[in-house]
Amino acid sequence: MLTRGFKKSGILCFTAHYSSSLLKKSQISHGFLVGTQACSDESILKPVDVNILETIVDELCKLIGKQKFVYAKHLLTSISTQASVHPVPSIASALKKICKTEWISSKFLHMLFSIYSDAGMFEKAFETFNIAVGLFGMFNGRLCHQFLLVLKKSNQTDLAVLFFQRMLEEYGVDVSTHSMAMVVDGLCKGGSVQSAQDLIDEMHLKEVKPNIYCYNSLIRAYGKKRDFESIGEILKHIDDIGIARDVSTFTILIDAYSRSGRIVDAERIFNEFKEKGIEDGDVILYTTIISAVCKGGKMKQACYLFDECVEKGIQPNEHTYGALINGFCKLGQMDAAMMLMGEMQRSGVELNQVILNTMMDGYCKKGMFENALEIRVIMEKKGMELDEYTCNILACVLFKSKQVIDAKKILHEQIERGVAANIVNFTKLIDIYCKEGNIREAENLLQEMDKLGLKPNVVSYNTMIDGYGQKGKLKEAQELRKQMEAKGFSPDVFTYTSLIHWSCVSGNINEAKALFEEMHDKGIDRNVVTYNAMISGLSKEGKSEEAYRLYDEMVEAGVPPNDAIYSSLVVSLYPASKTK
């Protein structure tokens, strides 16, 4: 993959992908790309007062000659970026006519390039570059690197690639490894991983060797795609060519494995980092591995890593504390989470809204509603505005604590304010109305989402389908499922489980069995709740043999049964019809 060999052409292979489309996008004329041709085109001078421009350019050259660069830059800025800006070729033509000293002309154009770059006038900066290399055959590599940095920060990846291509075409431009790394990173973040790969492969043509930053960008991009095979090839390649992995490499690898749920592999990479003895690591590395082991529920190990981080003199930040607090909250260990929050404040690390949202959600799931509402008070004291996530959690707390009116009020206020109101807000409100049995209001909200341009998602439809089921409106539930499919959403395990459950409740066991088989035909994995709904329905109908057969099938499928399954199987042996 990384050692395919060089292409015969001196132009990078990634150029073929970009050149035709990007030249159109950049709106840079052929004349500007040639440079000297643009300067000789006198017709472009017609819209401006040539004499005045030449006088100003003459004064600028004198200032530059006297090395009064600050004054020169102010004057040049006024004629190049303000209201009545002169076209770049007009300025260049005047410069060529007035100035006969090469270093002054070169400094003039470098200064003009820098001014355009700082002002965000990227295409004019590009024009200036092309004119300068056309006249002198060289350009300052440091300024080029700064321009690439500005383009990257402005999300101008396409223009950055095109500019880098021009740099490579000019032998008088120093192309640094850092410039290449910047472009590679921009391509990767823009999703053009293959183009980044091609660029790295071809850079040997200019004898510019990629550094670890280039490869880290590739590893990160492949990690997001869960393409661990390509990651393995990259790691083997950098080992073969003698490029050492740095802390960022290990951090990126740990994060990639963690996001894919491969916690054991994440731990293996961290241990490999320690064995290599590269350095102590940094807070990002430790936060990433702590987050990974917390996802695996290994809180004892997470705490050990946290202590190790502190012992090495690495100060944990809000993300480090947040990862640990989130881990404790997911396991329902709220006392430990609260103690950690207190330690965080004593260490001078400020609480943020994400951590407080996590605490509130943890208390809600534990049924500790008063504690959850106390977190809201803390947020208000700190002047934090309730965002959409806080509102959803708070609505859940209020609803479960029987404060239904307040729960609806907080969500309605969020939606009416129009501040970050999203699909989650509406879905939570629909859920509350469905659980209240107020189907009409839930239907109105679903329709209102469309009017506001917030298209309902699968969760929104599933919530409404379950609401219909609760009211015994299976016909409406099935109709909504059809609407959902017509809009391009595929029913998931929750959709089917809800329909199966309510079909069983209503006594329509044949419909439930048909839906259960449909899941298999569509390749949708059934979970323990799905099996429980079906087994419970069969048991209540006295179909003991079918219920037990389905239990065996569930075990063979690797789905562990729960207490509800066993209770349903017992019921199948003593159906209501027999007890009567």
C-alpha positions as CSV (number, residue, x, y, z in Angstrom):
1,M,0.0,0.0,0.0
2,L,2.7,2.5,1.0
3,T,5.4,1.1,-1.2
4,R,3.8,0.8,-4.6
5,G,6.8,2.6,-6.3
6,F,7.0,5.9,-8.0
7,K,4.9,7.0,-11.0
8,K,6.8,8.0,-14.2
9,S,5.3,11.4,-14.2
10,G,6.8,14.2,-12.1
11,I,3.3,15.3,-11.2
12,L,1.9,13.7,-8.1
13,C,-0.7,11.1,-8.8
14,F,-3.1,12.8,-6.4
15,T,-3.0,15.8,-8.8
16,A,-5.0,13.8,-11.4
17,H,-7.9,13.7,-9.0
18,Y,-7.8,17.4,-8.1
19,S,-6.3,19.4,-10.9
20,S,-9.3,19.7,-13.3
21,S,-12.0,20.3,-10.6
22,L,-9.9,22.5,-8.3
23,L,-8.8,24.8,-11.1
24,K,-12.4,25.5,-11.8
25,K,-13.2,25.9,-8.1
26,S,-10.4,28.3,-7.4
27,Q,-11.3,30.6,-10.3
28,I,-7.7,31.3,-11.0
29,S,-7.2,32.1,-14.6
30,H,-4.6,30.5,-16.8
31,G,-2.7,33.8,-17.1
32,F,-2.2,33.9,-13.3
33,L,-0.9,30.4,-13.3
34,V,1.8,31.3,-15.8
35,G,2.9,34.4,-13.9
36,T,4.9,36.5,-16.3
37,Q,2.1,36.3,-18.9
38,A,-0.3,37.9,-16.5
39,C,2.1,40.9,-16.0
40,S,2.4,41.6,-19.7
41,D,-1.4,41.8,-20.3
42,E,-1.8,45.6,-20.4
43,S,-5.6,45.3,-20.9
44,I,-6.1,44.5,-17.3
45,L,-4.8,47.9,-16.3
46,K,-7.7,49.8,-17.9
47,P,-10.0,49.9,-14.8
48,V,-7.4,51.7,-12.7
49,D,-5.5,54.9,-12.8
50,V,-2.1,53.7,-14.0
51,N,-0.1,56.8,-13.2
52,I,-1.3,57.0,-9.6
53,L,-0.7,53.2,-9.1
54,E,2.8,53.5,-10.5
55,T,3.6,56.5,-8.2
56,I,2.5,54.4,-5.2
57,V,4.5,51.4,-6.3
58,D,7.5,53.6,-6.8
59,E,7.1,55.0,-3.2
60,L,6.7,51.4,-1.9
61,C,9.9,50.3,-3.7
62,K,11.8,53.2,-2.1
63,L,10.5,52.3,1.4
64,I,11.5,48.6,0.9
65,G,14.9,49.7,-0.4
66,K,15.4,51.7,2.8
67,Q,14.2,48.6,4.7
68,K,11.3,50.5,6.2
69,F,9.1,47.4,5.9
70,V,6.4,48.4,8.5
71,Y,5.6,51.6,6.6
72,A,5.8,49.8,3.3
73,K,3.4,47.1,4.5
74,H,0.8,49.7,5.7
75,L,0.9,51.5,2.3
76,L,0.7,48.2,0.3
77,T,-2.2,47.1,2.5
78,S,-4.1,50.2,1.6
79,I,-3.8,49.7,-2.2
80,S,-4.4,45.9,-2.1
81,T,-7.1,45.1,0.4
82,Q,-9.2,48.2,1.0
83,A,-12.3,49.5,-0.8
84,S,-10.9,50.3,-4.3
85,V,-8.5,47.4,-4.5
86,H,-6.2,47.2,-7.5
87,P,-6.1,43.8,-9.3
88,V,-3.0,41.8,-8.6
89,P,-1.7,41.7,-12.2
90,S,-2.1,45.6,-12.3
91,I,0.1,45.9,-9.3
92,A,2.6,43.4,-10.7
93,S,2.7,45.2,-14.0
94,A,3.4,48.5,-12.3
95,L,6.1,46.8,-10.2
96,K,7.8,45.3,-13.3
97,K,7.9,48.7,-15.0
98,I,9.1,50.8,-12.1
99,C,11.5,48.5,-10.1
100,K,14.7,47.2,-11.7
101,T,16.2,45.8,-8.5
102,E,15.3,42.1,-8.2
103,W,15.5,41.8,-4.4
104,I,13.1,44.7,-3.9
105,S,10.6,43.3,-6.4
106,S,10.8,39.9,-4.7
107,K,10.3,41.5,-1.3
108,F,7.4,43.5,-2.6
109,L,5.6,40.4,-3.9
110,H,6.4,38.4,-0.8
111,M,4.9,41.2,1.3
112,L,1.8,41.4,-1.0
113,F,1.4,37.6,-0.7
114,S,1.5,37.8,3.1
115,I,-1.0,40.7,3.2
116,Y,-3.5,38.8,1.1
117,S,-3.0,35.6,3.2
118,D,-3.6,37.5,6.5
119,A,-6.7,39.2,5.0
120,G,-8.2,35.9,3.9
121,M,-8.0,36.9,0.3
122,F,-6.7,33.5,-0.7
123,E,-7.2,33.6,-4.5
124,K,-5.3,36.9,-4.7
125,A,-2.5,35.4,-2.6
126,F,-2.4,32.5,-5.0
127,E,-2.2,34.9,-7.9
128,T,0.7,36.7,-6.3
129,F,2.6,33.5,-5.7
130,N,2.2,32.5,-9.3
131,I,3.4,35.9,-10.6
132,A,6.4,35.8,-8.2
133,V,7.6,32.4,-9.2
134,G,7.0,33.3,-12.8
135,L,9.3,36.3,-12.5
136,F,12.0,34.9,-10.1
137,G,11.6,31.1,-10.2
138,M,11.6,30.9,-6.4
139,F,9.5,31.8,-3.3
140,N,9.9,31.8,0.4
141,G,9.0,28.3,1.8
142,R,8.2,29.7,5.3
143,L,5.5,32.0,3.9
144,C,4.1,29.1,1.8
145,H,3.9,27.1,5.0
146,Q,2.1,29.9,6.8
147,F,-0.3,30.2,3.9
148,L,-1.1,26.5,4.0
149,L,-1.7,26.8,7.7
150,V,-4.2,29.7,7.2
151,L,-6.0,27.7,4.4
152,K,-6.3,24.7,6.7
153,K,-7.7,26.8,9.6
154,S,-10.2,28.2,7.1
155,N,-11.2,24.8,5.9
156,Q,-9.9,25.6,2.4
157,T,-8.6,22.1,1.8
158,D,-9.1,22.1,-1.9
159,L,-7.2,25.3,-2.4
160,A,-4.5,24.1,0.0
161,V,-4.0,21.0,-2.1
162,L,-3.8,23.0,-5.3
163,F,-1.4,25.4,-3.8
164,F,0.8,22.6,-2.5
165,Q,0.7,21.1,-6.0
166,R,2.1,24.4,-7.4
167,M,4.8,24.4,-4.7
168,L,5.9,21.0,-5.9
169,E,6.1,22.1,-9.5
170,E,8.5,24.9,-8.7
171,Y,12.0,23.8,-7.9
172,G,12.7,27.2,-6.4
173,V,10.2,26.7,-3.6
174,D,11.4,24.9,-0.5
175,V,8.8,22.2,0.3
176,S,9.1,21.2,4.0
177,T,8.0,18.0,5.6
178,H,5.7,20.1,7.9
179,S,3.9,21.6,4.9
180,M,3.3,18.1,3.6
181,A,2.0,16.9,6.9
182,M,-0.4,19.8,7.0
183,V,-1.8,19.0,3.6
184,V,-2.0,15.3,4.4
185,D,-3.9,16.1,7.6
186,G,-6.3,18.4,5.7
187,L,-7.0,15.7,3.1
188,C,-7.6,13.1,5.8
189,K,-10.0,15.3,7.7
190,G,-11.8,16.1,4.5
191,G,-12.3,12.4,3.8
192,S,-9.8,12.2,0.9
193,V,-7.7,9.5,2.6
194,Q,-6.6,7.9,-0.7
195,S,-5.4,11.2,-2.0
196,A,-3.4,11.7,1.2
197,Q,-2.0,8.2,0.8
198,D,-1.0,8.9,-2.8
199,L,0.7,12.2,-1.7
200,I,2.8,10.4,0.9
201,D,3.7,7.7,-1.6
202,E,4.9,10.2,-4.2
203,M,6.8,12.7,-2.1
204,H,10.0,10.8,-2.7
205,L,10.0,12.4,-6.2
206,K,10.9,15.7,-4.4
207,E,13.1,13.9,-1.9
208,V,10.9,15.1,0.9
209,K,10.5,12.2,3.4
210,P,7.2,12.0,5.3
211,N,7.4,12.4,9.1
212,I,5.4,10.6,11.8
213,Y,2.8,13.4,11.7
214,C,1.8,12.4,8.1
215,Y,1.4,8.8,9.1
216,N,-0.5,9.7,12.3
217,S,-3.1,11.6,10.2
218,L,-3.5,8.5,8.0
219,I,-3.9,6.2,11.1
220,R,-6.5,8.5,12.6
221,A,-8.5,8.5,9.3
222,Y,-8.4,4.7,8.9
223,G,-9.3,4.4,12.6
224,K,-12.5,6.3,12.1
225,K,-13.3,3.8,9.3
226,R,-12.4,0.9,11.5
227,D,-10.0,-0.2,8.8
228,F,-7.4,-1.9,11.1
229,E,-5.9,-3.9,8.2
230,S,-4.7,-0.6,6.6
231,I,-3.5,0.6,10.0
232,G,-1.5,-2.6,10.4
233,E,0.2,-2.0,7.0
234,I,1.0,1.6,7.9
235,L,2.6,0.6,11.2
236,K,4.7,-2.1,9.5
237,H,5.8,0.4,6.9
238,I,6.9,3.1,9.3
239,D,8.8,0.4,11.3
240,D,10.5,-0.8,8.1
241,I,11.7,2.7,7.1
242,G,12.8,3.6,10.6
243,I,10.2,6.2,11.6
244,A,9.6,6.1,15.4
245,R,6.1,6.2,16.7
246,D,5.4,9.1,19.1
247,V,2.9,9.6,21.9
248,S,0.2,10.8,19.4
249,T,0.6,7.5,17.4
250,F,-0.2,5.4,20.5
251,T,-3.0,7.8,21.6
252,I,-4.7,7.6,18.1
253,L,-4.4,3.8,18.1
254,I,-5.9,3.5,21.6
255,D,-8.8,5.8,20.6
256,A,-9.4,3.9,17.4
257,Y,-9.7,0.5,19.3
258,S,-11.7,2.1,22.1
259,R,-14.3,3.5,19.6
260,S,-14.6,0.1,18.0
261,G,-15.2,-1.6,21.4
262,R,-11.9,-3.4,21.3
263,I,-10.9,-2.5,24.8
264,V,-8.4,-5.4,25.2
265,D,-6.5,-4.1,22.1
266,A,-6.5,-0.6,23.5
267,E,-4.9,-1.9,26.7
268,R,-2.4,-3.8,24.6
269,I,-1.3,-0.7,22.8
270,F,-1.0,1.2,26.0
271,N,1.2,-1.5,27.5
272,E,3.3,-1.5,24.3
273,F,3.8,2.2,24.8
274,K,5.1,1.7,28.3
275,E,7.4,-1.1,27.3
276,K,9.0,1.0,24.6
277,G,9.8,3.6,27.3
278,I,9.5,6.5,24.8
279,E,8.5,9.0,27.4
280,D,6.1,9.5,30.3
281,G,3.1,10.3,28.0
282,D,0.8,13.2,28.3
283,V,-2.7,14.0,29.7
284,I,-4.3,13.2,26.3
285,L,-2.8,9.7,26.3
286,Y,-3.9,9.0,29.8
287,T,-7.4,10.4,29.3
288,T,-7.8,8.2,26.2
289,I,-6.8,5.0,27.9
290,I,-8.8,5.9,31.1
291,S,-11.9,6.5,28.9
292,A,-11.3,3.1,27.1
293,V,-11.1,1.0,30.3
294,C,-14.1,2.9,31.7
295,K,-16.1,1.8,28.6
296,G,-15.1,-1.7,29.5
297,G,-16.4,-1.2,33.0
298,K,-12.9,-1.7,34.6
299,M,-13.2,1.1,37.1
300,K,-10.5,-0.3,39.4
301,Q,-8.0,-0.2,36.6
302,A,-9.2,3.2,35.5
303,C,-8.5,4.6,39.0
304,Y,-5.1,3.0,39.0
305,L,-4.3,4.7,35.7
306,F,-5.6,8.0,37.0
307,D,-3.2,7.7,40.1
308,E,-0.3,6.7,37.8
309,C,-1.0,9.9,35.7
310,V,-0.9,12.1,38.8
311,E,2.3,10.3,40.1
312,K,4.1,11.1,36.9
313,G,3.3,14.8,37.4
314,I,0.7,14.9,34.6
315,Q,-2.2,17.2,35.7
316,P,-5.6,15.6,34.9
317,N,-7.9,18.0,33.0
318,E,-11.7,18.2,32.8
319,H,-11.8,15.4,30.1
320,T,-9.8,13.0,32.4
321,Y,-12.1,13.6,35.3
322,G,-15.1,13.5,32.9
323,A,-14.1,10.0,31.6
324,L,-13.9,8.6,35.2
325,I,-17.1,10.3,36.3
326,N,-18.9,8.9,33.3
327,G,-17.6,5.4,34.0
328,F,-18.9,5.5,37.6
329,C,-22.2,6.9,36.5
330,K,-22.8,4.2,34.0
331,L,-22.2,1.6,36.7
332,G,-24.6,3.5,39.1
333,Q,-21.8,4.3,41.5
334,M,-23.0,7.8,42.2
335,D,-21.2,8.2,45.5
336,A,-17.8,7.6,43.8
337,A,-18.8,9.9,41.0
338,M,-19.7,12.7,43.5
339,M,-16.5,12.3,45.4
340,L,-14.5,12.5,42.2
341,M,-16.4,15.7,41.3
342,G,-15.4,17.2,44.6
343,E,-11.8,16.2,44.2
344,M,-11.9,17.8,40.7
345,Q,-13.0,21.1,42.1
346,R,-10.4,21.0,44.9
347,S,-7.7,20.4,42.3
348,G,-8.7,23.7,40.6
349,V,-10.3,22.0,37.6
350,E,-13.6,23.7,36.6
351,L,-16.8,21.7,36.3
352,N,-18.3,21.9,32.8
353,Q,-21.8,21.2,31.5
354,V,-20.9,17.8,30.0
355,I,-19.9,16.5,33.5
356,L,-22.9,18.0,35.2
357,N,-25.2,16.5,32.5
358,T,-23.5,13.1,33.1
359,M,-24.1,13.4,36.9
360,M,-27.7,14.4,36.4
361,D,-28.3,11.5,34.0
362,G,-26.6,9.1,36.4
363,Y,-28.9,10.2,39.3
364,C,-31.9,9.9,37.1
365,K,-31.2,6.3,36.1
366,K,-30.7,5.4,39.7
367,G,-34.0,7.0,40.6
368,M,-32.2,9.6,42.8
369,F,-34.4,12.4,41.5
370,E,-33.7,15.0,44.3
371,N,-30.0,14.6,43.7
372,A,-30.5,15.1,40.0
373,L,-32.4,18.4,40.7
374,E,-29.6,19.5,43.0
375,I,-27.2,19.3,40.0
376,R,-29.6,21.7,38.1
377,V,-29.2,24.2,41.0
378,I,-25.4,23.9,40.7
379,M,-25.6,24.6,36.9
380,E,-27.8,27.7,37.5
381,K,-25.4,29.0,40.2
382,K,-22.6,28.7,37.7
383,G,-24.6,30.7,35.1
384,M,-24.8,27.7,32.7
385,E,-27.7,27.9,30.3
386,L,-29.7,24.6,29.9
387,D,-28.7,23.1,26.5
388,E,-30.8,20.5,24.7
389,Y,-29.1,17.6,26.4
390,T,-29.7,19.1,29.9
391,C,-33.3,19.7,29.0
392,N,-33.9,16.1,27.9
393,I,-32.3,14.7,31.1
394,L,-34.1,17.2,33.3
395,A,-37.4,16.3,31.6
396,C,-36.8,12.7,32.2
397,V,-36.0,13.4,35.9
398,L,-39.2,15.5,36.3
399,F,-41.4,12.9,34.5
400,K,-40.1,10.0,36.6
401,S,-40.6,12.0,39.8
402,K,-44.3,12.5,38.7
403,Q,-43.8,16.2,37.9
404,V,-45.2,15.7,34.4
405,I,-46.4,19.3,33.9
406,D,-42.9,20.7,34.7
407,A,-41.3,18.1,32.4
408,K,-43.5,19.2,29.5
409,K,-43.0,22.8,30.3
410,I,-39.2,22.7,30.2
411,L,-39.2,21.0,26.8
412,H,-41.8,23.3,25.3
413,E,-39.8,26.3,26.5
414,Q,-36.7,24.9,24.8
415,I,-38.6,24.4,21.6
416,E,-40.3,27.8,21.6
417,R,-37.0,29.6,22.3
418,G,-35.7,28.0,19.1
419,V,-32.3,27.6,20.8
420,A,-30.7,24.4,19.8
421,A,-34.1,22.7,19.8
422,N,-33.5,19.3,18.1
423,I,-35.0,16.0,17.2
424,V,-34.1,14.6,20.7
425,N,-36.1,17.4,22.4
426,F,-39.2,16.6,20.3
427,T,-38.8,12.8,20.7
428,K,-38.6,13.1,24.5
429,L,-41.7,15.2,24.5
430,I,-43.5,12.8,22.2
431,D,-42.4,10.0,24.6
432,I,-43.9,11.9,27.6
433,Y,-47.2,12.4,25.9
434,C,-47.4,8.8,24.8
435,K,-46.8,7.6,28.3
436,E,-49.5,9.9,29.5
437,G,-51.8,8.4,26.9
438,N,-52.2,11.7,25.1
439,I,-51.7,10.3,21.6
440,R,-53.3,13.3,19.9
441,E,-50.7,15.7,21.2
442,A,-47.9,13.3,20.4
443,E,-49.2,13.1,16.8
444,N,-49.3,16.9,16.6
445,L,-45.7,17.1,17.7
446,L,-44.6,14.6,15.1
447,Q,-46.2,16.7,12.4
448,E,-44.8,20.0,13.9
449,M,-41.2,18.5,13.5
450,D,-41.7,18.4,9.8
451,K,-42.9,21.9,9.6
452,L,-39.8,23.2,11.5
453,G,-37.5,21.2,9.1
454,L,-36.6,18.7,11.9
455,K,-37.2,15.4,10.2
456,P,-38.2,12.7,12.6
457,N,-35.7,9.8,12.9
458,V,-36.1,6.1,13.6
459,V,-36.2,6.8,17.4
460,S,-39.0,9.4,16.9
461,Y,-41.0,6.9,14.9
462,N,-40.3,4.0,17.3
463,T,-41.5,6.2,20.2
464,M,-44.8,7.0,18.4
465,I,-45.3,3.4,17.3
466,D,-44.9,2.3,20.9
467,G,-47.4,5.0,22.0
468,Y,-50.0,3.6,19.5
469,G,-49.4,0.1,20.9
470,Q,-50.0,1.3,24.5
471,K,-53.4,2.6,23.4
472,G,-54.2,-0.6,21.5
473,K,-54.0,1.2,18.1
474,L,-52.1,-1.4,16.2
475,K,-53.5,-0.4,12.9
476,E,-52.1,3.1,13.3
477,A,-48.8,1.7,14.5
478,Q,-48.4,-0.4,11.4
479,E,-49.4,2.5,9.2
480,L,-46.8,4.7,10.8
481,R,-44.2,2.0,10.2
482,K,-45.1,2.1,6.5
483,Q,-44.7,5.9,6.5
484,M,-41.4,5.5,8.1
485,E,-40.2,3.1,5.4
486,A,-41.6,5.3,2.7
487,K,-39.3,8.1,4.0
488,G,-36.2,5.9,3.7
489,F,-36.0,4.7,7.3
490,S,-35.5,1.0,7.9
491,P,-37.3,-0.5,11.0
492,D,-34.8,-1.7,13.6
493,V,-34.9,-4.2,16.5
494,F,-36.8,-1.7,18.6
495,T,-39.5,-1.1,15.9
496,Y,-40.1,-4.9,15.6
497,T,-39.9,-5.6,19.3
498,S,-42.5,-2.9,20.1
499,L,-44.9,-4.2,17.3
500,I,-44.4,-7.9,18.5
501,H,-45.0,-7.0,22.1
502,W,-48.2,-5.1,21.5
503,S,-49.5,-7.7,19.0
504,C,-49.1,-10.3,21.7
505,V,-50.8,-8.1,24.3
506,S,-53.7,-7.6,22.0
507,G,-53.9,-11.4,21.5
508,N,-52.8,-11.3,17.8
509,I,-50.2,-14.0,18.2
510,N,-50.1,-14.9,14.5
511,E,-49.2,-11.3,13.6
512,A,-46.5,-11.3,16.3
513,K,-45.0,-14.6,14.9
514,A,-45.1,-13.1,11.3
515,L,-43.2,-10.0,12.5
516,F,-40.7,-12.2,14.5
517,E,-39.9,-14.2,11.3
518,E,-39.7,-11.0,9.2
519,M,-36.9,-9.9,11.5
520,H,-34.9,-13.0,10.6
521,D,-35.6,-12.6,6.9
522,K,-34.3,-9.1,7.0
523,G,-31.2,-10.0,8.9
524,I,-32.2,-8.0,12.0
525,D,-30.8,-9.6,15.2
526,R,-33.3,-10.2,17.9
527,N,-32.3,-9.2,21.4
528,V,-33.4,-10.6,24.8
529,V,-36.4,-8.2,24.9
530,T,-37.6,-9.4,21.5
531,Y,-37.4,-13.0,22.6
532,N,-39.1,-12.2,25.9
533,A,-42.0,-10.5,24.1
534,M,-42.5,-13.5,21.8
535,I,-42.1,-16.1,24.5
536,S,-44.4,-14.2,26.8
537,G,-47.1,-14.0,24.1
538,L,-46.8,-17.7,23.3
539,S,-46.9,-18.7,27.0
540,K,-50.1,-16.7,27.6
541,E,-51.7,-18.5,24.7
542,G,-50.8,-21.8,26.3
543,K,-48.3,-22.6,23.5
544,S,-45.8,-24.2,25.8
545,E,-43.9,-26.3,23.2
546,E,-43.4,-23.3,20.9
547,A,-42.2,-21.1,23.8
548,Y,-39.6,-23.7,24.9
549,R,-38.5,-24.2,21.3
550,L,-38.0,-20.5,21.0
551,Y,-36.0,-20.5,24.2
552,D,-33.7,-23.1,22.8
553,E,-33.3,-21.1,19.6
554,M,-32.4,-18.0,21.7
555,V,-29.7,-19.9,23.7
556,E,-28.2,-21.3,20.4
557,A,-28.1,-17.7,19.0
558,G,-26.0,-16.6,22.0
559,V,-28.6,-14.4,23.6
560,P,-28.5,-14.9,27.4
561,P,-32.0,-15.3,29.0
562,N,-33.1,-13.1,31.9
563,D,-35.5,-13.6,34.8
564,A,-38.5,-12.4,32.7
565,I,-37.9,-15.2,30.2
566,Y,-37.9,-17.9,32.9
567,S,-41.1,-16.4,34.4
568,S,-42.8,-16.5,31.0
569,L,-41.8,-20.2,30.5
570,V,-43.3,-21.0,33.9
571,V,-46.6,-19.3,32.9
572,S,-46.7,-21.4,29.7
573,L,-47.0,-24.5,31.9
574,Y,-50.0,-23.0,33.8
575,P,-51.9,-20.9,31.3
576,A,-54.9,-19.0,32.4
577,S,-57.3,-21.3,30.5
578,K,-56.1,-24.3,32.6
579,T,-56.3,-22.7,36.0
580,K,-59.8,-21.7,35.3
